[in-house]
Amino acid sequence: MGKTVGLLMAVVGIWATVEIYTNGMGGAFGGRLASLGLVDEDARSREPATKRVRESVQRAHDAQEARYDALLEE
């Protein structure tokens, strides 16, 4: 019984960590942390970390492609 409870606690901990990592503190658990006042309201409006990283990589890729195009035209 003790091993089952320990395993369940580990699974819940991993789930909560992934939820907060992917959606941020304000967006985790459907924004319930922000609505309960556990985090500031500004955190709710922020985009998840994965989306910010994806957009940053896309901007860097687009900038590099523009530099290549400018060099190839010359």
GILINPE-V709620 format. One record per residue. RES is the residue in one letter. PHI is phi as a letter, one per 30 degrees, with the letter a starting at -180 (NA if undefined). OMEGA is omega as a letter, one per 30 degrees, with the letter a starting at -180 (999 if undefined). NEAR is the number of other C-alpha atoms within 8 Angstrom. Layout:
res = <RES	RES>
phi = <PHI	PHI>
omega = <OMEGA	OMEGA>
near = <NEAR	NEAR>
This chain:
res = <M	G	K	T	V	G	L	L	M	A	V	V	G	I	W	A	T	V	E	I	Y	T	N	G	M	G	G	A	F	G	G	R	L	A	S	L	G	L	V	D	E	D	A	R	S	R	E	P	A	T	K	R	V	R	E	S	V	Q	R	A	H	D	A	Q	E	A	R	Y	D	A	L	L	E	E>
phi = <NA	d	d	d	d	d	d	d	d	d	d	d	d	d	d	d	d	d	d	d	d	d	c	i	d	d	c	d	h	i	i	d	d	d	d	d	i	d	b	d	d	d	d	d	d	d	d	d	d	d	d	d	d	e	d	d	d	d	d	d	d	d	d	d	d	d	d	d	d	d	d	d	d	d>
omega = <a	l	l	l	l	l	l	l	l	l	l	l	l	l	a	l	l	l	a	a	a	a	a	a	a	a	a	l	l	l	a	l	l	a	l	a	a	l	a	a	l	a	a	a	l	l	l	a	a	l	l	l	a	l	l	l	l	l	l	l	l	l	l	l	l	l	l	l	l	l	a	l	a	999>
near = <4	5	6	7	8	8	8	8	8	8	8	8	8	8	8	8	8	8	11	12	10	10	13	15	12	17	17	13	8	5	10	10	13	15	8	7	8	7	10	9	10	7	12	12	8	9	8	11	10	8	8	9	8	8	8	8	8	8	8	8	8	8	8	8	8	8	8	8	8	8	7	6	5	4>
